[in-house]
Amino acid sequence: MIGTPLVESETTKALRQTVREACAPFGHSYFLEVSRAHGHPRKLWSALGDAGLLGVSIPEEFGGGGAGTAELVIVTEEVAASGSPLMLLALSPAVCGNTLVAHGTQAQRERWLPGLASGQDVLAYAITEPDAGSNSHRMRTTARRTAQGWSLNGAKTYISHVDNAQGILIVAKVRAEDSVTGRDGLGLFLMDADAPGLTAQKIDVEITSPERQFTLFLDNVEVSADSVVGEPGNGIAALFTGLNPERIASAALLNGIARYALAKGAKYASERVVWDVPIGAHQAIAHPLARAHVLLEASRLLTARAAALYDADMDAGEASNIAKVCASDAASAALDAAIQAHGGNGMATEYGLSTLLGLVRLFRIAPVSTEMSLNHIARKSLGLPKSY
Ligand SMILES: Cc1cc2nc3c(=O)[nH]c(=O)nc-3n(C[C@H](O)[C@H](O)[C@H](O)COP(=O)(O)OP(=O)(O)OC[C@H]3O[C@@H](n4cnc5c(N)ncnc54)[C@H](O)[C@@H]3O)c2cc1C
């Protein structure tokens, strides 16, 4: 039992402690090492899997902990607060795990969920396209029914950690004649990461993180009939099942980064003396740290609220967007204040802050941009005209 978003239960505190213990041997230096080697954070990932933390939101019958997104938020935040903000947590367990739990067939769940829970398997998630971007209505990747199953054609871009994934959950357009609704629609398909006809081209990005990004080209990639997740042509429900947990887990990751940065900023500002008192005694240094802490506390509550709504099967779209926007602001403010408090050392690799600049900046663009979240909030919360 997670408790309410306002008061954490003893079980939640114990869960936090378990995550801290699992992460203790690693820290930011491990994160940098695997990121620079462009590798999978295998040791940390296995430690999290062994402690039952990757599968907290996966049902027990598939090897998980049988809890929910609220618990995945705790895990993701604590992992990031330990200095290892793994985007992979927002992708593989959050989007793909939740989508399969809610919309996968029994066979798909049996194939994938135990591996996602143990950490043995990871899934990539592919929705973004070069010519569609934020506007998924312009998606061009198609899935056409064949005698054996489905044939996928098109391109996806900025797809993370395909090089370390066993499978890809991919979103494609389904024509009216193949659609369960008789109209054009979207479908979700599970494909092997090494499927014939799939090629991946690495995109170089200026972000320190172990996950690499790829443009994928799909040239008549054949997937079997039982690879469809949800209903072909009526995949919106399955799509949104994954997108909200991705936003919530991204917010949790950013909250963890903010905690990590503020802890470092506060410590340094308490110890560093260049006049007669520690620099933290100067309000110009203390206030940005304090203001970022205020934002962070608001963000953690909003994130917990979004997770609670999702777990209660209530509409979590607006709350997930609000949490993600607030968390992006909190993490940006916290990292900036912590770097400023460090002076020149804020730029040094050794102090482990500027190493996170690219990643924190990314989350104003992905998995959903702040502008698209604000579009949603403007319409849903304020009743403003739809702008997209
Ligand atoms: C490191 C990294 C990892 C990623 N991982 C994945 C992944 O694993 N899987 C995946 O599918 N995708 C992934 N993405 C893609 C990411 O989700 C997209 O980049 C993001 O959704 C924005 O789409 P876009 O880049 O096409 O920007 P565009 O849609 O081209 O938008 C460009 C700018 O215009 C703004 N904009 C667009 N439309 C509007 C509007 N109507 N109103 C106001 N502003 C607007 C956007 O907010 C943005 O600032 C990743 C991206 C990066 C950089």
The ligand as an ORCA input file, in Angstrom:
! r2SCAN-3c Opt
* xyz 0 1
  C      17.396     11.560    -26.756
  C      16.035     11.278    -27.307
  C      15.424     10.068    -27.033
  C      14.171      9.757    -27.587
  N      13.638      8.509    -27.410
  C      12.513      8.173    -28.088
  C      12.016      6.826    -28.053
  O      12.599      5.936    -27.399
  N      10.905      6.538    -28.758
  C      10.247      7.458    -29.508
  O       9.248      7.132    -30.146
  N      10.689      8.759    -29.570
  C      11.802      9.120    -28.890
  N      12.282     10.419    -28.960
  C      11.585     11.395    -29.789
  C      10.845     12.462    -28.975
  O       9.721     11.886    -28.361
  C      10.499     13.607    -29.931
  O      11.715     14.241    -30.286
  C       9.524     14.581    -29.324
  O       8.259     13.982    -29.150
  C       9.349     15.830    -30.191
  O       9.092     15.499    -31.534
  P       9.994     16.140    -32.697
  O      11.438     15.975    -32.339
  O       9.570     15.580    -34.009
  O       9.688     17.667    -32.647
  P       8.594     18.520    -33.556
  O       7.308     17.805    -33.484
  O       9.246     18.700    -34.891
  O       8.546     19.837    -32.752
  C       9.590     20.815    -32.803
  C       9.280     21.915    -31.803
  O       8.032     22.507    -32.137
  C       7.153     22.435    -31.033
  N       5.794     22.157    -31.519
  C       5.386     21.227    -32.409
  N       4.069     21.274    -32.585
  C       3.599     22.268    -31.774
  C       2.323     22.816    -31.496
  N       1.211     22.344    -32.053
  N       2.235     23.812    -30.576
  C       3.346     24.302    -29.972
  N       4.588     23.843    -30.215
  C       4.705     22.832    -31.105
  C       7.640     21.250    -30.192
  O       7.236     21.373    -28.854
  C       9.141     21.377    -30.371
  O       9.641     22.320    -29.458
  C      13.515     10.732    -28.380
  C      14.118     11.990    -28.618
  C      15.369     12.254    -28.112
  C      16.020     13.583    -28.454
*
